[in-house]
Amino acid sequence: MKRPTRPSKARVLHWLFETSLAIKGLLCSAEFLAGVGLLLTPNPLVARLLYWLTHFQIAETRTDTLAAWTQRAMEGFPTATQDFYGWYLLLHGGLKLAMVAMLWARILWAYPAAMVVLSGFVIYQLFEFLHNGSPFLLMLAFFDLMMIALVWQEYKALKVKRSTAMAAAH
């Protein structure tokens, strides 16, 4: 009986790269759409929606700090703040979505550009972690560092593949 062959390291890394691109694409699409939603939705409606989403949790569990924090934050959520978050999410998500699309299309210059953009996000996330101590920011920084390593690996493999194809063409 023939033993199944194991996938090569390059194949596994490529699969991880494509999987992480798909995850990042979904997350930044949601971020982009949330920004659009914040920009198009009137402020009182956003406040009512967040109240509706959290008041059941607070009624059920009085110690739910996230729900209570969200309600307190919405009490002082002026339109200018909503606009800031809307534009921030729209631009941040849009930038990452464009990056994901260019990597998916295998545009060569996008790989180093994506590594620079992701490095900027990591620096920002670590800076904010030092100020706020949020483990979520540390998790995001770790995911982005893994993504940088995968982008670098994919970039090297793509350059080799393209140079081999060009050499074969001549």
Buried (B, 14 or more C-beta within 10 A) or exposed (E): EEEEEEEEEEEEBBEBBBEBBEEBBEBBBEBBEBBBBBBEEEBEEBBEEBBEEBEEBBEEEEEBEEBBEBBEEBEEBEEEEBEEBBEEBBEBBBBBBBBBBBBEEEEEEBBEBBBEBBEEBBEBBBEBBEEEEEEEBBEBBEBBBEBBBBBBBBBEBBEEEEEEEEEEEE
